[in-house]
Amino acid sequence: MDAVKEDTLTTLDHATLIAACAGGDHQALRQLYDHEGARLLGVVQRIVGDRALAEDIIHDTFVRVWTRAHTFDATRGSGKTWLFSVARHLALNHIRGHQREISVDEQTAEALDAERTSAPAEALDHFAWHGRGELDRCLAALDADRRNCLFHAYVDGFSHQEIATRMDRPLGTVKAWIKRSLQSLRECLS
């Protein structure tokens, strides 16, 4: 299968390129990297907090895409979503495997606790995003709390427990918000 030509990068067909990778087309992998590499690096760097580590994870992402492209199923989601999921999962797996505790002095710990408890219980919309696509329309329809939960989970890479702590909400509530918000997005997009 031939890869999509360079002049169509603005309307890149990720699914076709992933299928081409499964067929051994090196140029298809190159096009995916050229088109999405910088964005993937930004997402992964935000999760892991270190550029060099993020670059390593992006390398591993494209190795995984190359070796596992045959597992992509276009009926379960878009090629772009699959590509970003691979990167996100590798980054989160790294974080989970290398959890680090940061020790701080007592004064800093008290200041952090005071900052967390002084935040109002009602959530602000912490993510500045403005788009014109279908997904953006559907995200805008969500309550700010629920949208923030989704962004914290899928953009920041926080666990449900971390989101609950950050938003000062019960863990069960956060899990329910994320589950219901994803369902709302599915319905809105279909």
Secondary structure, DSSP 8 states (H G I E B T S, - for coil): -----GGGGGG--HHHHHHHHHTT-HHHHHHHHHHHHHHHHHHHHHHHS-HHHHHHHHHHHHHHHHHHGGG--TTTS-HHHHHHHHHHHHHHHHHHHT-------HHHHHHHHHHHHHS-SS----------SHHHHHHHTS-HHHHHHHHHHHTS---HHHHHHHHT--HHHHHHHHHHHHHHHHHHH-
